[in-house]
């Protein structure tokens, strides 16, 4: 797997990429992450854990049509 495309807006928003398997992701400046699966339907959101401060400890999965308003 390799990075096909990327865009760097770290001065404002974060860093976005598309992988060779067509997975698309964004790492935001607040260290949260969002990944859109290659089916362009399922979204994984990795929030910072409020207790540890680490990203990746808390993951929620959604679809394009059903996601929390705050996202």
Secondary structure as GFF3:
##gff-version 3
##sequence-region A 1 71
A	DSSP	beta_strand	3	9	.	.	.	ID=ss1
A	DSSP	beta_strand	14	19	.	.	.	ID=ss2
A	DSSP	beta_strand	24	28	.	.	.	ID=ss3
A	DSSP	beta_strand	33	36	.	.	.	ID=ss4
A	DSSP	beta_strand	42	48	.	.	.	ID=ss5
A	DSSP	beta_strand	55	63	.	.	.	ID=ss6
###
